[in-house]
């Protein structure tokens, strides 16, 4: 059965886009078939932001749409199936520029113009989400997935302020109520299986349906956000005969607070998973901001980052440090597993062919837990880790370590706990001296490799320095606490 995707066209019409197989990207469709050439191809791997579009899906109440910027370069066209789309051509109207566009013009924020459409889309998302101007740091975070090598960011940042001073236009592409009403009916009627050119993509609506499809098609590729699988297509030119798309599996896209902690659905986008974890662990805020870029986090899933098996995935050290467990589901039922037991070797996991990750259980924080997470990379934003580390140390009232969980990425073939360092720390007062001596156990825990990101010696030295940094930060925090306590005493 050859079917179609429902997308919001640039001219305000509903477009039924012909699907041509799992290697057919949204960018190809926009540029080659719709002739919407404002969306550019730069890196073809989700780094530069030249291909940004807005993807919208109905909220659970179905009375509004949540819009998020995404990279069209690696996103398969099937990812738009039953969703709404706004391209740069959709912003504004024939008679007037949108305030975002007008501000970019007035501030001279474009030079060669190649990257400009992506900046406009990113700022447009920011404009929809924030009705008032925001601190410049927040704009920086919004634009961390956009690269510009000619104009520089100063005029673009000025445009991010001045766009709020311009009058709003009468029609806004992402707030067209009449269009949304028409689309809502069509989304409900969208087919659940697409077939074309010998390839198939399935859209299960529940975890039960997913389990049945996984059992029937164990060879199918599970597609969450496509931030990794998409590169198989754009960089390795791999064919994907069968795909099971997880975006519609609602019970895998939520967060539930249980009596034991948080249960995070495996298909929940990283942006939402990070937000949930940051409420209980605010110390992770900087790490989440440096985890890929907003357009990647908007579609990439926590379960996908775990199942990928990469030794440098940023979520795994954190989850290992917290003692997270994975809920796996397959033909034989469900089974739970500590995340550190999930990795068997380089990009090898304990998942059976008919299984998938259903949820991630993160234990409740409890009292007196000292948490830190660090990432070292060549570039601050939107870069892959050379070394990442997460620590969760349980302390008694005197600052003595009663329990320790420390995990690192980039130091072995898999993310891995530093069990020797943990053992050396237990029973000691957390200070620089204790951490320095305990860090010697890194040589027993890890034998890192040298590659184009870092040498083995550099990785070992950085890991030791991060441990020392954690101890110094604790000492500084403890010193400040005691000083405040003394000032408060009569």
LUMTI-378748 format. One record per residue (C-alpha): residue number from 1; x, y, z. Coordinates in pm, whole numbers. Layout:
REM residues N
{r NUM,{X,Y,Z}}
...
REM end
This chain:
REM residues 490
{r 1,{0,0,0}}
{r 2,{153,330,-111}}
{r 3,{22,602,116}}
{r 4,{103,955,217}}
{r 5,{204,1181,503}}
{r 6,{3,1479,621}}
{r 7,{202,1797,647}}
{r 8,{126,2167,667}}
{r 9,{235,2324,340}}
{r 10,{407,2660,304}}
{r 11,{97,2816,149}}
{r 12,{-143,2724,430}}
{r 13,{-276,2414,257}}
{r 14,{-267,2055,375}}
{r 15,{-22,1856,168}}
{r 16,{-32,1482,112}}
{r 17,{332,1402,56}}
{r 18,{418,1090,-141}}
{r 19,{633,853,64}}
{r 20,{919,690,-126}}
{r 21,{1074,461,132}}
{r 22,{1262,482,459}}
{r 23,{1567,653,307}}
{r 24,{1351,942,182}}
{r 25,{1432,1239,406}}
{r 26,{1216,1537,485}}
{r 27,{1482,1765,338}}
{r 28,{1475,1580,7}}
{r 29,{1098,1608,-5}}
{r 30,{1097,1981,70}}
{r 31,{1370,2081,-173}}
{r 32,{1327,1836,-460}}
{r 33,{952,1782,-465}}
{r 34,{793,2084,-298}}
{r 35,{1065,2323,-425}}
{r 36,{1086,2481,-80}}
{r 37,{1452,2568,-113}}
{r 38,{1469,2799,186}}
{r 39,{1549,2487,388}}
{r 40,{1919,2426,317}}
{r 41,{2149,2127,333}}
{r 42,{2474,2196,513}}
{r 43,{2631,1920,719}}
{r 44,{2362,1652,665}}
{r 45,{2414,1532,1022}}
{r 46,{2223,1777,1241}}
{r 47,{2507,2006,1345}}
{r 48,{2476,2327,1143}}
{r 49,{2105,2410,1165}}
{r 50,{2072,2526,802}}
{r 51,{1791,2271,751}}
{r 52,{1574,2365,1051}}
{r 53,{1196,2342,1027}}
{r 54,{923,2343,1292}}
{r 55,{750,2014,1363}}
{r 56,{420,2022,1547}}
{r 57,{217,1756,1722}}
{r 58,{-105,1782,1916}}
{r 59,{-84,1791,2293}}
{r 60,{-263,1524,2494}}
{r 61,{-567,1751,2526}}
{r 62,{-565,1792,2146}}
{r 63,{-666,2157,2174}}
{r 64,{-324,2295,2090}}
{r 65,{-5,2204,1909}}
{r 66,{345,2194,2053}}
{r 67,{597,2325,1802}}
{r 68,{964,2237,1810}}
{r 69,{1257,2302,1578}}
{r 70,{1404,1988,1418}}
{r 71,{1670,1907,1161}}
{r 72,{1517,1808,827}}
{r 73,{1843,1672,685}}
{r 74,{1837,1333,858}}
{r 75,{1471,1315,955}}
{r 76,{1287,1057,744}}
{r 77,{974,1186,575}}
{r 78,{779,922,765}}
{r 79,{854,1116,1086}}
{r 80,{614,1387,964}}
{r 81,{334,1135,916}}
{r 82,{32,1262,1109}}
{r 83,{219,1573,1220}}
{r 84,{230,1936,1117}}
{r 85,{517,2121,956}}
{r 86,{620,2484,920}}
{r 87,{907,2576,688}}
{r 88,{1076,2913,665}}
{r 89,{845,2995,373}}
{r 90,{546,2956,607}}
{r 91,{661,3232,842}}
{r 92,{507,3574,784}}
{r 93,{257,3647,510}}
{r 94,{268,3784,154}}
{r 95,{199,4140,268}}
{r 96,{435,4164,566}}
{r 97,{745,4013,715}}
{r 98,{712,3833,1045}}
{r 99,{874,4026,1334}}
{r 100,{1152,3765,1343}}
{r 101,{1228,3823,976}}
{r 102,{1197,4200,1001}}
{r 103,{1434,4209,1299}}
{r 104,{1694,4003,1111}}
{r 105,{1676,4256,826}}
{r 106,{1689,4564,1047}}
{r 107,{1983,4435,1250}}
{r 108,{2179,4333,936}}
{r 109,{2194,3980,1076}}
{r 110,{2253,3807,745}}
{r 111,{2553,3810,516}}
{r 112,{2589,3516,278}}
{r 113,{2236,3409,376}}
{r 114,{2289,3034,364}}
{r 115,{2239,2980,735}}
{r 116,{1981,3258,775}}
{r 117,{1664,3048,721}}
{r 118,{1771,2815,1001}}
{r 119,{1829,3109,1236}}
{r 120,{1489,3251,1145}}
{r 121,{1317,2919,1221}}
{r 122,{1503,2884,1551}}
{r 123,{1418,3240,1659}}
{r 124,{1059,3187,1545}}
{r 125,{1031,2888,1779}}
{r 126,{1174,3105,2057}}
{r 127,{922,3378,1973}}
{r 128,{630,3134,1993}}
{r 129,{749,2990,2322}}
{r 130,{838,3317,2496}}
{r 131,{596,3609,2452}}
{r 132,{845,3845,2622}}
{r 133,{1220,3902,2573}}
{r 134,{1445,3655,2753}}
{r 135,{1798,3686,2895}}
{r 136,{2069,3662,2632}}
{r 137,{2193,3336,2785}}
{r 138,{1860,3177,2700}}
{r 139,{1887,3297,2341}}
{r 140,{2238,3152,2326}}
{r 141,{2097,2815,2429}}
{r 142,{1820,2844,2170}}
{r 143,{2076,2905,1894}}
{r 144,{2330,2645,2004}}
{r 145,{2223,2423,1713}}
{r 146,{2282,2698,1455}}
{r 147,{2627,2772,1314}}
{r 148,{2721,3095,1135}}
{r 149,{3069,3152,997}}
{r 150,{3029,3489,828}}
{r 151,{2808,3747,1001}}
{r 152,{2883,3648,1357}}
{r 153,{2627,3621,1632}}
{r 154,{2610,3979,1765}}
{r 155,{2355,4111,1512}}
{r 156,{2155,3789,1539}}
{r 157,{2138,3828,1916}}
{r 158,{2029,4188,1870}}
{r 159,{1754,4065,1638}}
{r 160,{1641,3826,1912}}
{r 161,{1572,4132,2129}}
{r 162,{1434,4373,1872}}
{r 163,{1183,4122,1728}}
{r 164,{973,4175,2040}}
{r 165,{952,4551,1977}}
{r 166,{793,4506,1633}}
{r 167,{415,4476,1591}}
{r 168,{276,4127,1559}}
{r 169,{127,4027,1227}}
{r 170,{-236,3921,1186}}
{r 171,{-162,3568,1067}}
{r 172,{84,3338,1236}}
{r 173,{156,3006,1066}}
{r 174,{181,2814,1391}}
{r 175,{-144,2953,1534}}
{r 176,{-387,2903,1248}}
{r 177,{-687,2761,1436}}
{r 178,{-894,2684,1127}}
{r 179,{-612,2486,973}}
{r 180,{-552,2291,1294}}
{r 181,{-917,2190,1306}}
{r 182,{-896,2044,955}}
{r 183,{-569,1870,1027}}
{r 184,{-698,1715,1351}}
{r 185,{-950,1507,1159}}
{r 186,{-696,1398,902}}
{r 187,{-442,1298,1165}}
{r 188,{-693,1059,1320}}
{r 189,{-750,897,981}}
{r 190,{-382,871,887}}
{r 191,{-282,513,785}}
{r 192,{-74,316,1035}}
{r 193,{139,133,778}}
{r 194,{315,282,475}}
{r 195,{457,62,201}}
{r 196,{644,170,-109}}
{r 197,{937,53,-321}}
{r 198,{964,-269,-122}}
{r 199,{1002,-88,210}}
{r 200,{767,-63,507}}
{r 201,{723,168,803}}
{r 202,{482,85,1086}}
{r 203,{332,328,1337}}
{r 204,{223,143,1654}}
{r 205,{-4,343,1885}}
{r 206,{72,159,2210}}
{r 207,{345,-47,2373}}
{r 208,{126,-357,2334}}
{r 209,{104,-299,1960}}
{r 210,{477,-229,1948}}
{r 211,{551,-556,2129}}
{r 212,{342,-750,1877}}
{r 213,{511,-580,1581}}
{r 214,{855,-631,1732}}
{r 215,{786,-1001,1778}}
{r 216,{656,-1034,1423}}
{r 217,{939,-828,1270}}
{r 218,{1253,-865,1486}}
{r 219,{1464,-751,1190}}
{r 220,{1290,-412,1175}}
{r 221,{1478,-101,1285}}
{r 222,{1322,80,1581}}
{r 223,{1314,451,1500}}
{r 224,{1273,705,1777}}
{r 225,{1403,1044,1671}}
{r 226,{1628,927,1390}}
{r 227,{1926,1130,1509}}
{r 228,{2144,820,1482}}
{r 229,{1952,602,1236}}
{r 230,{1913,900,1003}}
{r 231,{2290,918,968}}
{r 232,{2296,556,854}}
{r 233,{2108,686,552}}
{r 234,{2275,1023,490}}
{r 235,{2633,917,570}}
{r 236,{2648,540,516}}
{r 237,{2380,517,244}}
{r 238,{2225,218,417}}
{r 239,{1889,76,315}}
{r 240,{1617,33,579}}
{r 241,{1366,-224,447}}
{r 242,{1151,-228,763}}
{r 243,{1110,42,1024}}
{r 244,{891,65,1334}}
{r 245,{839,431,1421}}
{r 246,{791,504,1793}}
{r 247,{661,862,1784}}
{r 248,{298,753,1822}}
{r 249,{351,514,2114}}
{r 250,{199,740,2376}}
{r 251,{264,518,2678}}
{r 252,{638,524,2598}}
{r 253,{647,904,2590}}
{r 254,{560,1000,2946}}
{r 255,{707,1042,3294}}
{r 256,{547,887,3600}}
{r 257,{651,955,3958}}
{r 258,{628,630,4151}}
{r 259,{691,551,4515}}
{r 260,{1048,458,4423}}
{r 261,{1141,744,4190}}
{r 262,{1081,835,3826}}
{r 263,{974,602,3547}}
{r 264,{1066,760,3213}}
{r 265,{922,621,2892}}
{r 266,{1193,511,2653}}
{r 267,{1048,708,2359}}
{r 268,{1035,1035,2552}}
{r 269,{1240,1305,2373}}
{r 270,{1562,1399,2550}}
{r 271,{1440,1754,2605}}
{r 272,{1147,1629,2813}}
{r 273,{1348,1361,2993}}
{r 274,{1614,1616,3088}}
{r 275,{1348,1853,3218}}
{r 276,{1200,1579,3437}}
{r 277,{1538,1476,3577}}
{r 278,{1647,1836,3635}}
{r 279,{1356,1890,3873}}
{r 280,{1503,1630,4110}}
{r 281,{1868,1685,4015}}
{r 282,{1919,2056,3935}}
{r 283,{2296,2001,3938}}
{r 284,{2257,1844,3592}}
{r 285,{2124,2160,3427}}
{r 286,{2451,2255,3254}}
{r 287,{2510,1902,3125}}
{r 288,{2163,1887,2969}}
{r 289,{2220,2220,2797}}
{r 290,{2541,2083,2644}}
{r 291,{2382,1751,2546}}
{r 292,{2363,1783,2165}}
{r 293,{2154,2085,2052}}
{r 294,{1787,2181,2102}}
{r 295,{1676,2052,1757}}
{r 296,{1842,1718,1828}}
{r 297,{1705,1695,2182}}
{r 298,{1356,1770,2050}}
{r 299,{1342,1439,1861}}
{r 300,{1617,1216,2002}}
{r 301,{1487,981,2272}}
{r 302,{1635,875,2603}}
{r 303,{1581,507,2517}}
{r 304,{1752,556,2183}}
{r 305,{2056,715,2344}}
{r 306,{2080,416,2578}}
{r 307,{2016,147,2315}}
{r 308,{2267,300,2076}}
{r 309,{2545,152,2287}}
{r 310,{2791,432,2217}}
{r 311,{3074,464,2472}}
{r 312,{3032,843,2467}}
{r 313,{2656,883,2507}}
{r 314,{2599,1158,2761}}
{r 315,{2300,1009,2940}}
{r 316,{2451,675,3042}}
{r 317,{2710,790,3302}}
{r 318,{2439,995,3474}}
{r 319,{2193,705,3482}}
{r 320,{2462,466,3605}}
{r 321,{2558,705,3884}}
{r 322,{2193,724,3991}}
{r 323,{2152,345,3988}}
{r 324,{1891,346,3710}}
{r 325,{1734,25,3589}}
{r 326,{1597,-55,3244}}
{r 327,{1263,-223,3184}}
{r 328,{1298,-446,2878}}
{r 329,{1000,-601,2701}}
{r 330,{989,-889,2455}}
{r 331,{806,-1204,2356}}
{r 332,{888,-1366,2691}}
{r 333,{750,-1073,2887}}
{r 334,{926,-800,3082}}
{r 335,{1257,-808,3265}}
{r 336,{1447,-543,3460}}
{r 337,{1820,-485,3441}}
{r 338,{2069,-243,3595}}
{r 339,{2191,-12,3323}}
{r 340,{2555,-99,3385}}
{r 341,{2475,-463,3303}}
{r 342,{2312,-367,2974}}
{r 343,{2640,-311,2786}}
{r 344,{2830,-622,2678}}
{r 345,{3094,-463,2456}}
{r 346,{3147,-191,2199}}
{r 347,{2796,-111,2068}}
{r 348,{2676,-451,2196}}
{r 349,{2389,-467,2442}}
{r 350,{2185,-731,2624}}
{r 351,{1874,-661,2411}}
{r 352,{1734,-972,2246}}
{r 353,{1615,-947,1883}}
{r 354,{1249,-931,1986}}
{r 355,{1300,-688,2276}}
{r 356,{1287,-314,2318}}
{r 357,{1349,-75,2607}}
{r 358,{1012,15,2754}}
{r 359,{1112,247,3038}}
{r 360,{1396,373,3252}}
{r 361,{1351,368,3631}}
{r 362,{1552,632,3819}}
{r 363,{1554,589,4200}}
{r 364,{1437,872,4424}}
{r 365,{1716,1101,4531}}
{r 366,{1699,1060,4906}}
{r 367,{1893,1272,5156}}
{r 368,{2256,1386,5165}}
{r 369,{2334,1295,4805}}
{r 370,{2614,1496,4645}}
{r 371,{2566,1498,4267}}
{r 372,{2789,1629,3991}}
{r 373,{2808,1571,3614}}
{r 374,{3077,1696,3377}}
{r 375,{3141,1692,3005}}
{r 376,{3471,1769,2834}}
{r 377,{3464,1825,2459}}
{r 378,{3650,2027,2196}}
{r 379,{3355,2261,2152}}
{r 380,{3130,2379,2431}}
{r 381,{2798,2347,2248}}
{r 382,{2665,2069,2027}}
{r 383,{2970,1846,2043}}
{r 384,{3057,1487,2128}}
{r 385,{3227,1413,2460}}
{r 386,{3591,1325,2488}}
{r 387,{3527,1237,2854}}
{r 388,{3209,1257,3057}}
{r 389,{3162,1182,3425}}
{r 390,{2878,1162,3675}}
{r 391,{2910,1120,4052}}
{r 392,{2645,1041,4312}}
{r 393,{2799,1026,4660}}
{r 394,{2594,957,4974}}
{r 395,{2736,1140,5275}}
{r 396,{2675,1129,5648}}
{r 397,{2647,1438,5865}}
{r 398,{3025,1472,5891}}
{r 399,{3084,1465,5515}}
{r 400,{3201,1104,5514}}
{r 401,{3121,901,5200}}
{r 402,{2891,614,5293}}
{r 403,{2806,508,4937}}
{r 404,{2954,604,4601}}
{r 405,{2856,558,4239}}
{r 406,{3084,712,3975}}
{r 407,{3052,646,3602}}
{r 408,{3244,766,3300}}
{r 409,{3201,777,2925}}
{r 410,{3480,793,2668}}
{r 411,{3715,589,2886}}
{r 412,{3635,236,2767}}
{r 413,{3449,44,2498}}
{r 414,{3128,107,2691}}
{r 415,{3010,357,2954}}
{r 416,{3146,214,3277}}
{r 417,{3150,260,3651}}
{r 418,{3475,347,3829}}
{r 419,{3439,75,4089}}
{r 420,{3796,103,4217}}
{r 421,{3756,475,4281}}
{r 422,{3421,413,4448}}
{r 423,{3573,155,4683}}
{r 424,{3866,383,4768}}
{r 425,{3632,670,4857}}
{r 426,{3390,482,5079}}
{r 427,{3443,556,5447}}
{r 428,{3655,867,5382}}
{r 429,{3574,1232,5435}}
{r 430,{3508,1396,5100}}
{r 431,{3792,1639,5045}}
{r 432,{4068,1706,4793}}
{r 433,{4319,1478,4963}}
{r 434,{4082,1181,4975}}
{r 435,{3979,1229,4614}}
{r 436,{4336,1268,4489}}
{r 437,{4444,941,4645}}
{r 438,{4127,762,4535}}
{r 439,{4177,883,4176}}
{r 440,{4482,660,4152}}
{r 441,{4241,368,4109}}
{r 442,{4142,506,3768}}
{r 443,{4440,323,3623}}
{r 444,{4289,-6,3738}}
{r 445,{3935,82,3629}}
{r 446,{4009,208,3275}}
{r 447,{4244,166,2981}}
{r 448,{4127,439,2741}}
{r 449,{4219,458,2374}}
{r 450,{4362,743,2170}}
{r 451,{4153,875,1884}}
{r 452,{4091,1202,1699}}
{r 453,{3906,1347,1999}}
{r 454,{4169,1287,2266}}
{r 455,{4471,1079,2356}}
{r 456,{4462,807,2619}}
{r 457,{4689,1008,2846}}
{r 458,{4473,1318,2815}}
{r 459,{4161,1120,2903}}
{r 460,{4318,975,3216}}
{r 461,{4441,1314,3328}}
{r 462,{4104,1479,3263}}
{r 463,{3922,1205,3454}}
{r 464,{4148,1258,3755}}
{r 465,{4101,1633,3737}}
{r 466,{3722,1598,3722}}
{r 467,{3727,1389,4038}}
{r 468,{3936,1654,4209}}
{r 469,{3702,1926,4082}}
{r 470,{3406,1749,4240}}
{r 471,{3583,1735,4577}}
{r 472,{3682,2101,4560}}
{r 473,{3327,2201,4472}}
{r 474,{3198,2005,4770}}
{r 475,{3450,2172,4999}}
{r 476,{3348,2513,4869}}
{r 477,{2979,2437,4914}}
{r 478,{3034,2300,5263}}
{r 479,{3245,2600,5361}}
{r 480,{2974,2839,5241}}
{r 481,{2710,2641,5431}}
{r 482,{2904,2658,5756}}
{r 483,{2967,3031,5715}}
{r 484,{2596,3094,5663}}
{r 485,{2517,2880,5966}}
{r 486,{2760,3081,6183}}
{r 487,{2614,3410,6065}}
{r 488,{2265,3290,6148}}
{r 489,{2358,3194,6504}}
{r 490,{2296,3463,6770}}
REM end
